[in-house]
Amino acid sequence: MKVLIDTCIIVDVLQKREPFYIEAMEIFVSVSNRQFVGVLTAKSVTDIYYILRRSIHNEKDVRKVVQTLFNLFGIEDTFSVDCQIALQSSINDYEDAVMVQTAKRIGADCIVTRNLKDYLKSDVPVLSPSQLLDKINGLI
């Protein structure tokens, strides 16, 4: 199974944000154990880098963390066509519409995010972290 992971899930782990940290970390462990293929968009990586740089203030440490993400997750580009098609989407949040379009183009089976309400009109299945963990553990 190929899962496009939203930026918030990654930041939940990297910043140990409660109460989201535990489930997000379980997703990292599941990817590491090859229970599914976790994918980030290149745009998510740049957003993560920016967020980390503002909180860590150490360029070398931030780059180490980003390298670890490259080692753990697949990285997919968002193409200009994804951005153009997303403009026609019925999803109100443009950034989320781009994520859905990218997920469709790369053949992702689903998107995992905490932001389910903004993805209600997605034609790619969207799961919360707990729903994804239940799915990979055979509970749904």
OpenMM code with the backbone's topology and positions (N, CA, C; nanometers):
from openmm import Vec3, app, unit

residues = "MET LYS VAL LEU ILE ASP THR CYS ILE ILE VAL ASP VAL LEU GLN LYS ARG GLU PRO PHE TYR ILE GLU ALA MET GLU ILE PHE VAL SER VAL SER ASN ARG GLN PHE VAL GLY VAL LEU THR ALA LYS SER VAL THR ASP ILE TYR TYR ILE LEU ARG ARG SER ILE HIS ASN GLU LYS ASP VAL ARG LYS VAL VAL GLN THR LEU PHE ASN LEU PHE GLY ILE GLU ASP THR PHE SER VAL ASP CYS GLN ILE ALA LEU GLN SER SER ILE ASN ASP TYR GLU ASP ALA VAL MET VAL GLN THR ALA LYS ARG ILE GLY ALA ASP CYS ILE VAL THR ARG ASN LEU LYS ASP TYR LEU LYS SER ASP VAL PRO VAL LEU SER PRO SER GLN LEU LEU ASP LYS ILE ASN GLY LEU ILE".split()
positions = [
    Vec3(0.0856, -0.1172, 0.0000),
    Vec3(0.0000, 0.0000, 0.0000),
    Vec3(0.0904, 0.1238, 0.0000),
    Vec3(0.0554, 0.2212, -0.0820),
    Vec3(0.1296, 0.3471, -0.0929),
    Vec3(0.0454, 0.4584, -0.0310),
    Vec3(0.1031, 0.5266, 0.0685),
    Vec3(0.0301, 0.6277, 0.1447),
    Vec3(0.1014, 0.7618, 0.1346),
    Vec3(0.0297, 0.8638, 0.0895),
    Vec3(0.0828, 0.9991, 0.0881),
    Vec3(0.0577, 1.0595, 0.2260),
    Vec3(0.1649, 1.1020, 0.2900),
    Vec3(0.1571, 1.1486, 0.4281),
    Vec3(0.1595, 1.3010, 0.4316),
    Vec3(0.0603, 1.3583, 0.4977),
    Vec3(0.0497, 1.5033, 0.5085),
    Vec3(0.1580, 1.5570, 0.6022),
    Vec3(0.1970, 1.6792, 0.5788),
    Vec3(0.3031, 1.7455, 0.6546),
    Vec3(0.2777, 1.7415, 0.8048),
    Vec3(0.1541, 1.7589, 0.8453),
    Vec3(0.1229, 1.7661, 0.9888),
    Vec3(0.1651, 1.6393, 1.0628),
    Vec3(0.1561, 1.5239, 0.9990),
    Vec3(0.1932, 1.3968, 1.0632),
    Vec3(0.3432, 1.3949, 1.0924),
    Vec3(0.4219, 1.4414, 0.9970),
    Vec3(0.5670, 1.4439, 1.0137),
    Vec3(0.6057, 1.5421, 1.1242),
    Vec3(0.5460, 1.6603, 1.1212),
    Vec3(0.5776, 1.7621, 1.2210),
    Vec3(0.5324, 1.7174, 1.3603),
    Vec3(0.4236, 1.6410, 1.3687),
    Vec3(0.3795, 1.5887, 1.4979),
    Vec3(0.4901, 1.5062, 1.5640),
    Vec3(0.5606, 1.4264, 1.4837),
    Vec3(0.6704, 1.3458, 1.5379),
    Vec3(0.7905, 1.4331, 1.5697),
    Vec3(0.8304, 1.5143, 1.4737),
    Vec3(0.9539, 1.5915, 1.4897),
    Vec3(0.9466, 1.6926, 1.6032),
    Vec3(0.8261, 1.7422, 1.6304),
    Vec3(0.8108, 1.8379, 1.7399),
    Vec3(0.7424, 1.7761, 1.8625),
    Vec3(0.7205, 1.6458, 1.8574),
    Vec3(0.6577, 1.5726, 1.9685),
    Vec3(0.5304, 1.6414, 2.0165),
    Vec3(0.4453, 1.6768, 1.9189),
    Vec3(0.3215, 1.7476, 1.9513),
    Vec3(0.2198, 1.6523, 2.0119),
    Vec3(0.1765, 1.6856, 2.1305),
    Vec3(0.0737, 1.6082, 2.1988),
    Vec3(-0.0628, 1.6681, 2.1664),
    Vec3(-0.1638, 1.5873, 2.1553),
    Vec3(-0.1709, 1.4436, 2.1802),
    Vec3(-0.1468, 1.3585, 2.0548),
    Vec3(-0.0883, 1.4154, 1.9521),
    Vec3(-0.0780, 1.3500, 1.8217),
    Vec3(0.0476, 1.2649, 1.8046),
    Vec3(0.1457, 1.2870, 1.8902),
    Vec3(0.2775, 1.2269, 1.8730),
    Vec3(0.2748, 1.0740, 1.8638),
    Vec3(0.2026, 1.0089, 1.9526),
    Vec3(0.2089, 0.8618, 1.9605),
    Vec3(0.1628, 0.7971, 1.8308),
    Vec3(0.0472, 0.8358, 1.7794),
    Vec3(-0.0011, 0.7764, 1.6540),
    Vec3(0.0894, 0.8114, 1.5370),
    Vec3(0.1362, 0.9347, 1.5340),
    Vec3(0.2259, 0.9745, 1.4253),
    Vec3(0.3547, 0.8930, 1.4300),
    Vec3(0.4077, 0.8700, 1.5488),
    Vec3(0.5288, 0.7900, 1.5620),
    Vec3(0.5036, 0.6451, 1.5210),
    Vec3(0.3863, 0.5933, 1.5503),
    Vec3(0.3502, 0.4575, 1.5059),
    Vec3(0.3509, 0.4489, 1.3535),
    Vec3(0.3123, 0.5568, 1.2866),
    Vec3(0.3166, 0.5601, 1.1404),
    Vec3(0.4622, 0.5540, 1.0939),
    Vec3(0.5503, 0.6303, 1.1569),
    Vec3(0.6926, 0.6241, 1.1235),
    Vec3(0.7456, 0.4816, 1.1393),
    Vec3(0.7115, 0.4179, 1.2512),
    Vec3(0.7586, 0.2815, 1.2783),
    Vec3(0.7033, 0.1852, 1.1737),
    Vec3(0.5787, 0.2016, 1.1365),
    Vec3(0.5179, 0.1140, 1.0351),
    Vec3(0.5857, 0.1290, 0.9002),
    Vec3(0.6226, 0.2517, 0.8648),
    Vec3(0.6959, 0.2742, 0.7397),
    Vec3(0.8333, 0.2084, 0.7495),
    Vec3(0.8989, 0.2283, 0.8623),
    Vec3(1.0310, 0.1699, 0.8834),
    Vec3(1.0276, 0.0170, 0.8756),
    Vec3(0.9193, -0.0410, 0.9252),
    Vec3(0.9022, -0.1872, 0.9226),
    Vec3(0.8440, -0.2370, 0.7906),
    Vec3(0.8299, -0.1462, 0.6942),
    Vec3(0.7827, -0.1775, 0.5596),
    Vec3(0.6416, -0.2388, 0.5571),
    Vec3(0.5568, -0.1927, 0.6504),
    Vec3(0.4180, -0.2362, 0.6493),
    Vec3(0.3410, -0.1663, 0.5377),
    Vec3(0.3913, -0.0514, 0.4953),
    Vec3(0.3395, 0.0196, 0.3792),
    Vec3(0.4472, 0.1167, 0.3331),
    Vec3(0.4291, 0.1700, 0.2134),
    Vec3(0.5224, 0.2680, 0.1588),
    Vec3(0.4707, 0.4068, 0.1946),
    Vec3(0.5495, 0.4802, 0.2702),
    Vec3(0.5148, 0.6170, 0.3063),
    Vec3(0.5803, 0.7141, 0.2099),
    Vec3(0.5014, 0.8091, 0.1602),
    Vec3(0.5498, 0.9039, 0.0607),
    Vec3(0.5207, 1.0456, 0.1081),
    Vec3(0.6187, 1.1335, 0.0883),
    Vec3(0.6026, 1.2765, 0.1115),
    Vec3(0.6145, 1.3477, -0.0218),
    Vec3(0.5528, 1.4645, -0.0327),
    Vec3(0.5766, 1.5453, -0.1517),
    Vec3(0.7007, 1.6311, -0.1271),
    Vec3(0.7671, 1.6685, -0.2345),
    Vec3(0.8835, 1.7556, -0.2225),
    Vec3(0.8440, 1.8875, -0.1558),
    Vec3(0.7243, 1.9345, -0.1840),
    Vec3(0.6769, 2.0578, -0.1202),
    Vec3(0.6637, 2.0388, 0.0307),
    Vec3(0.6167, 1.9220, 0.0738),
    Vec3(0.6095, 1.8954, 0.2173),
    Vec3(0.7475, 1.9004, 0.2808),
    Vec3(0.8466, 1.8475, 0.2107),
    Vec3(0.9825, 1.8480, 0.2652),
    Vec3(1.0304, 1.9918, 0.2865),
    Vec3(1.0029, 2.0787, 0.1905),
    Vec3(1.0472, 2.2181, 0.2079),
    Vec3(0.9703, 2.2860, 0.3216),
    Vec3(0.8423, 2.2527, 0.3359),
    Vec3(0.7644, 2.3076, 0.4479),
    Vec3(0.8189, 2.2567, 0.5815),
    Vec3(0.8504, 2.1284, 0.5882),
    Vec3(0.9055, 2.0679, 0.7106),
    Vec3(1.0392, 2.1336, 0.7439),
    Vec3(1.1222, 2.1512, 0.6433),
    Vec3(1.2514, 2.2159, 0.6639),
    Vec3(1.2323, 2.3545, 0.7248),
    Vec3(1.1411, 2.4318, 0.6680),
    Vec3(1.1148, 2.5671, 0.7168),
    Vec3(1.0675, 2.5657, 0.8624),
    Vec3(0.9737, 2.4772, 0.8935),
    Vec3(0.9198, 2.4676, 1.0299),
    Vec3(1.0306, 2.4279, 1.1277),
    Vec3(1.1112, 2.3300, 1.0905),
    Vec3(1.2198, 2.2858, 1.1785),
    Vec3(1.3241, 2.3951, 1.1989),
    Vec3(1.3574, 2.4632, 1.0936),
    Vec3(1.4592, 2.5683, 1.1019),
    Vec3(1.4166, 2.6763, 1.1999),
    Vec3(1.2881, 2.7059, 1.2009),
    Vec3(1.2370, 2.8078, 1.2939),
    Vec3(1.2390, 2.7604, 1.4378),
    Vec3(1.2295, 2.6281, 1.4592),
    Vec3(1.2265, 2.5782, 1.5973),
    Vec3(1.3629, 2.5311, 1.6467),
    Vec3(1.4465, 2.4783, 1.5581),
    Vec3(1.5763, 2.4231, 1.6002),
    Vec3(1.6872, 2.5283, 1.5944),
    Vec3(1.6858, 2.6131, 1.4950),
    Vec3(1.7866, 2.7186, 1.4782),
    Vec3(1.9275, 2.6647, 1.4569),
    Vec3(1.9380, 2.5432, 1.4061),
    Vec3(2.0705, 2.4862, 1.3798),
    Vec3(2.0649, 2.4175, 1.2434),
    Vec3(2.1259, 2.4807, 1.1454),
    Vec3(2.1196, 2.4330, 1.0067),
    Vec3(2.1664, 2.2883, 0.9925),
    Vec3(2.2761, 2.2543, 1.0574),
    Vec3(2.3319, 2.1187, 1.0467),
    Vec3(2.2329, 2.0143, 1.1009),
    Vec3(2.1719, 2.0431, 1.2141),
    Vec3(2.0758, 1.9498, 1.2739),
    Vec3(1.9502, 1.9359, 1.1879),
    Vec3(1.9044, 2.0471, 1.1337),
    Vec3(1.7857, 2.0421, 1.0468),
    Vec3(1.8146, 1.9554, 0.9249),
    Vec3(1.9290, 1.9741, 0.8642),
    Vec3(1.9651, 1.8951, 0.7458),
    Vec3(1.9766, 1.7460, 0.7785),
    Vec3(2.0231, 1.7125, 0.8967),
    Vec3(2.0298, 1.5711, 0.9394),
    Vec3(1.8887, 1.5109, 0.9466),
    Vec3(1.7987, 1.5875, 1.0044),
    Vec3(1.6605, 1.5394, 1.0166),
    Vec3(1.5998, 1.5193, 0.8782),
    Vec3(1.6193, 1.6146, 0.7896),
    Vec3(1.5637, 1.6032, 0.6542),
    Vec3(1.6265, 1.4838, 0.5822),
    Vec3(1.7551, 1.4607, 0.6001),
    Vec3(1.8188, 1.3432, 0.5390),
    Vec3(1.7570, 1.2142, 0.5913),
    Vec3(1.7257, 1.2114, 0.7187),
    Vec3(1.6594, 1.0937, 0.7766),
    Vec3(1.5229, 1.0714, 0.7107),
    Vec3(1.4511, 1.1798, 0.6861),
    Vec3(1.3219, 1.1665, 0.6166),
    Vec3(1.3418, 1.1092, 0.4770),
    Vec3(1.4462, 1.1543, 0.4063),
    Vec3(1.4765, 1.0998, 0.2729),
    Vec3(1.5057, 0.9505, 0.2798),
    Vec3(1.5697, 0.9067, 0.3869),
    Vec3(1.6033, 0.7650, 0.4014),
    Vec3(1.4815, 0.6795, 0.4345),
    Vec3(1.3849, 0.7378, 0.5021),
    Vec3(1.2685, 0.6625, 0.5481),
    Vec3(1.1522, 0.6645, 0.4490),
    Vec3(1.1268, 0.7808, 0.3902),
    Vec3(1.0095, 0.7990, 0.3051),
    Vec3(1.0494, 0.8152, 0.1589),
    Vec3(0.9584, 0.7771, 0.0706),
    Vec3(0.9732, 0.8125, -0.0693),
    Vec3(0.9370, 0.9592, -0.0845),
    Vec3(0.9991, 1.0261, -0.1788),
    Vec3(0.9700, 1.1668, -0.2045),
    Vec3(0.9206, 1.1785, -0.3486),
    Vec3(0.8041, 1.2376, -0.3645),
    Vec3(0.7457, 1.2565, -0.4975),
    Vec3(0.7310, 1.4055, -0.5260),
    Vec3(0.7558, 1.4424, -0.6498),
    Vec3(0.7381, 1.5803, -0.6917),
    Vec3(0.5910, 1.6117, -0.7130),
    Vec3(0.5573, 1.7367, -0.6917),
    Vec3(0.4289, 1.7898, -0.7349),
    Vec3(0.4566, 1.8609, -0.8670),
    Vec3(0.3856, 1.8219, -0.9700),
    Vec3(0.4077, 1.8776, -1.1032),
    Vec3(0.3184, 1.9991, -1.1254),
    Vec3(0.3553, 2.0798, -1.2224),
    Vec3(0.2742, 2.1969, -1.2540),
    Vec3(0.1327, 2.1553, -1.2945),
    Vec3(0.1198, 2.0429, -1.3616),
    Vec3(-0.0129, 1.9964, -1.4022),
    Vec3(-0.0997, 1.9642, -1.2800),
    Vec3(-0.0373, 1.9149, -1.1716),
    Vec3(-0.1123, 1.8900, -1.0477),
    Vec3(-0.1705, 2.0210, -0.9954),
    Vec3(-0.0885, 2.1255, -0.9993),
    Vec3(-0.1320, 2.2573, -0.9522),
    Vec3(-0.2434, 2.3138, -1.0403),
    Vec3(-0.2314, 2.2931, -1.1697),
    Vec3(-0.3321, 2.3442, -1.2625),
    Vec3(-0.4651, 2.2706, -1.2469),
    Vec3(-0.4582, 2.1387, -1.2386),
    Vec3(-0.5815, 2.0595, -1.2226),
    Vec3(-0.6484, 2.0918, -1.0889),
    Vec3(-0.5670, 2.1133, -0.9845),
    Vec3(-0.6212, 2.1427, -0.8515),
    Vec3(-0.7035, 2.2712, -0.8504),
    Vec3(-0.6732, 2.3639, -0.9404),
    Vec3(-0.7523, 2.4868, -0.9478),
    Vec3(-0.8983, 2.4589, -0.9806),
    Vec3(-0.9238, 2.3499, -1.0518),
    Vec3(-1.0602, 2.3144, -1.0907),
    Vec3(-1.1299, 2.2267, -0.9868),
    Vec3(-1.0590, 2.1927, -0.8812),
    Vec3(-1.1112, 2.1007, -0.7796),
    Vec3(-1.2252, 2.1631, -0.7006),
    Vec3(-1.3133, 2.0784, -0.6524),
    Vec3(-1.4195, 2.1254, -0.5634),
    Vec3(-1.3706, 2.1349, -0.4187),
    Vec3(-1.2470, 2.0946, -0.3943),
    Vec3(-1.1870, 2.1088, -0.2615),
    Vec3(-1.1505, 2.2557, -0.2428),
    Vec3(-1.2009, 2.3156, -0.1371),
    Vec3(-1.1841, 2.4593, -0.1163),
    Vec3(-1.0402, 2.5008, -0.0870),
    Vec3(-0.9687, 2.4216, -0.0093),
    Vec3(-0.8311, 2.4554, 0.0257),
    Vec3(-0.7396, 2.4123, -0.0884),
    Vec3(-0.6811, 2.5102, -0.1552),
    Vec3(-0.5998, 2.4828, -0.2749),
    Vec3(-0.4836, 2.3890, -0.2442),
    Vec3(-0.4159, 2.4104, -0.1330),
    Vec3(-0.3019, 2.3251, -0.0973),
    Vec3(-0.3457, 2.1794, -0.0822),
    Vec3(-0.4610, 2.1573, -0.0213),
    Vec3(-0.5133, 2.0215, -0.0070),
    Vec3(-0.5547, 1.9649, -0.1427),
    Vec3(-0.6101, 2.0490, -0.2289),
    Vec3(-0.6470, 2.0042, -0.3637),
    Vec3(-0.5230, 1.9608, -0.4414),
    Vec3(-0.4135, 2.0321, -0.4242),
    Vec3(-0.2874, 1.9932, -0.4891),
    Vec3(-0.2405, 1.8592, -0.4343),
    Vec3(-0.2527, 1.8403, -0.3040),
    Vec3(-0.2129, 1.7134, -0.2418),
    Vec3(-0.2947, 1.5979, -0.2998),
    Vec3(-0.4247, 1.6173, -0.3139),
    Vec3(-0.5109, 1.5125, -0.3703),
    Vec3(-0.4709, 1.4831, -0.5144),
    Vec3(-0.4491, 1.5856, -0.5919),
    Vec3(-0.4111, 1.5645, -0.7316),
    Vec3(-0.2776, 1.4923, -0.7423),
    Vec3(-0.1833, 1.5291, -0.6582),
    Vec3(-0.0536, 1.4603, -0.6576),
    Vec3(-0.0724, 1.3139, -0.6182),
    Vec3(-0.1541, 1.2891, -0.5176),
    Vec3(-0.1809, 1.1515, -0.4739),
    Vec3(-0.2399, 1.0692, -0.5879),
    Vec3(-0.3323, 1.1276, -0.6624),
    Vec3(-0.3925, 1.0569, -0.7761),
    Vec3(-0.2867, 1.0235, -0.8804),
    Vec3(-0.2040, 1.1228, -0.9142),
    Vec3(-0.1054, 1.1018, -1.0200),
    Vec3(-0.0013, 0.9967, -0.9825),
    Vec3(0.0398, 0.9918, -0.8557),
    Vec3(0.1434, 0.8962, -0.8157),
    Vec3(0.0869, 0.7588, -0.7805),
    Vec3(-0.0451, 0.7465, -0.7841),
    Vec3(-0.1074, 0.6176, -0.7547),
    Vec3(-0.1118, 0.5831, -0.6069),
    Vec3(-0.1222, 0.6850, -0.5223),
    Vec3(-0.1338, 0.6600, -0.3785),
    Vec3(-0.2689, 0.5952, -0.3489),
    Vec3(-0.2675, 0.5012, -0.2583),
    Vec3(-0.3913, 0.4351, -0.2176),
    Vec3(-0.4744, 0.5228, -0.1253),
    Vec3(-0.4066, 0.6111, -0.0528),
    Vec3(-0.4771, 0.7021, 0.0369),
    Vec3(-0.3829, 0.8137, 0.0811),
    Vec3(-0.4413, 0.9109, 0.1479),
    Vec3(-0.3689, 1.0202, 0.2127),
    Vec3(-0.3957, 1.0066, 0.3615),
    Vec3(-0.2928, 1.0269, 0.4433),
    Vec3(-0.3141, 1.0277, 0.5881),
    Vec3(-0.2892, 1.1695, 0.6393),
    Vec3(-0.3859, 1.2183, 0.7171),
    Vec3(-0.3808, 1.3550, 0.7697),
    Vec3(-0.4677, 1.3630, 0.8946),
    Vec3(-0.4418, 1.4649, 0.9753),
    Vec3(-0.5338, 1.4958, 1.0857),
    Vec3(-0.6418, 1.5919, 1.0385),
    Vec3(-0.6257, 1.6472, 0.9220),
    Vec3(-0.7115, 1.7525, 0.8694),
    Vec3(-0.8218, 1.6945, 0.7800),
    Vec3(-0.8991, 1.6019, 0.8311),
    Vec3(-0.9989, 1.5313, 0.7499),
    Vec3(-1.1062, 1.6237, 0.6925),
    Vec3(-1.1459, 1.7247, 0.7673),
    Vec3(-1.2582, 1.8090, 0.7234),
    Vec3(-1.2312, 1.8805, 0.5915),
    Vec3(-1.1054, 1.9139, 0.5654),
    Vec3(-1.0737, 1.9835, 0.4403),
    Vec3(-1.0647, 1.8905, 0.3205),
    Vec3(-1.0710, 1.7610, 0.3450),
    Vec3(-1.0593, 1.6621, 0.2373),
    Vec3(-1.1912, 1.5905, 0.2096),
    Vec3(-1.3015, 1.6437, 0.2576),
    Vec3(-1.4303, 1.5761, 0.2417),
    Vec3(-1.4665, 1.5490, 0.0959),
    Vec3(-1.4224, 1.6341, 0.0048),
    Vec3(-1.4564, 1.6183, -0.1367),
    Vec3(-1.3478, 1.5450, -0.2156),
    Vec3(-1.2518, 1.4865, -0.1459),
    Vec3(-1.1421, 1.4162, -0.2124),
    Vec3(-1.1920, 1.2880, -0.2781),
    Vec3(-1.1435, 1.2615, -0.3988),
    Vec3(-1.1758, 1.1341, -0.4626),
    Vec3(-1.0657, 1.0307, -0.4387),
    Vec3(-0.9679, 1.0655, -0.3550),
    Vec3(-0.8690, 0.9705, -0.3039),
    Vec3(-0.9076, 0.9461, -0.1582),
    Vec3(-0.9107, 0.8202, -0.1130),
    Vec3(-0.9446, 0.7969, 0.0274),
    Vec3(-0.8508, 0.8750, 0.1206),
    Vec3(-0.9083, 0.9331, 0.2251),
    Vec3(-0.8324, 1.0097, 0.3230),
    Vec3(-0.8594, 0.9495, 0.4599),
    Vec3(-0.7509, 0.9161, 0.5294),
    Vec3(-0.7620, 0.8502, 0.6592),
    Vec3(-0.6958, 0.9332, 0.7675),
    Vec3(-0.7490, 0.9227, 0.8867),
    Vec3(-0.6818, 0.9800, 1.0034),
    Vec3(-0.5668, 0.8852, 1.0400),
    Vec3(-0.4743, 0.9297, 1.1222),
    Vec3(-0.3680, 0.8385, 1.1646),
    Vec3(-0.4210, 0.7107, 1.2286),
    Vec3(-0.5225, 0.7217, 1.3143),
    Vec3(-0.5756, 0.6012, 1.3788),
    Vec3(-0.6427, 0.5077, 1.2779),
    Vec3(-0.7114, 0.5643, 1.1796),
    Vec3(-0.7731, 0.4808, 1.0756),
    Vec3(-0.6667, 0.4085, 0.9937),
    Vec3(-0.5579, 0.4776, 0.9601),
    Vec3(-0.4502, 0.4125, 0.8857),
    Vec3(-0.3878, 0.3007, 0.9684),
    Vec3(-0.3618, 0.3260, 1.0948),
    Vec3(-0.3018, 0.2235, 1.1801),
    Vec3(-0.3949, 0.1032, 1.1942),
    Vec3(-0.5241, 0.1272, 1.2083),
    Vec3(-0.6203, 0.0161, 1.2129),
    Vec3(-0.6167, -0.0626, 1.0829),
    Vec3(-0.6083, 0.0063, 0.9722),
    Vec3(-0.6070, -0.0596, 0.8412),
    Vec3(-0.4833, -0.1481, 0.8250),
    Vec3(-0.3661, -0.0951, 0.8577),
    Vec3(-0.2453, -0.1752, 0.8373),
    Vec3(-0.2337, -0.2875, 0.9407),
    Vec3(-0.3051, -0.2749, 1.0531),
    Vec3(-0.3058, -0.3817, 1.1522),
    Vec3(-0.4223, -0.4778, 1.1320),
    Vec3(-0.4948, -0.4614, 1.0200),
    Vec3(-0.6031, -0.5543, 0.9856),
    Vec3(-0.7288, -0.5372, 1.0668),
    Vec3(-0.7444, -0.4227, 1.1314),
    Vec3(-0.8630, -0.4020, 1.2142),
    Vec3(-0.9801, -0.3460, 1.1349),
    Vec3(-0.9521, -0.2901, 1.0149),
    Vec3(-1.0615, -0.2461, 0.9268),
    Vec3(-1.0326, -0.2913, 0.7858),
] * unit.nanometer
topology = app.Topology()
chain = topology.addChain("A")
for resn in residues:
    res = topology.addResidue(resn, chain)
    for name in ("N", "CA", "C"):
        topology.addAtom(name, app.Element.getBySymbol(name[0]), res)
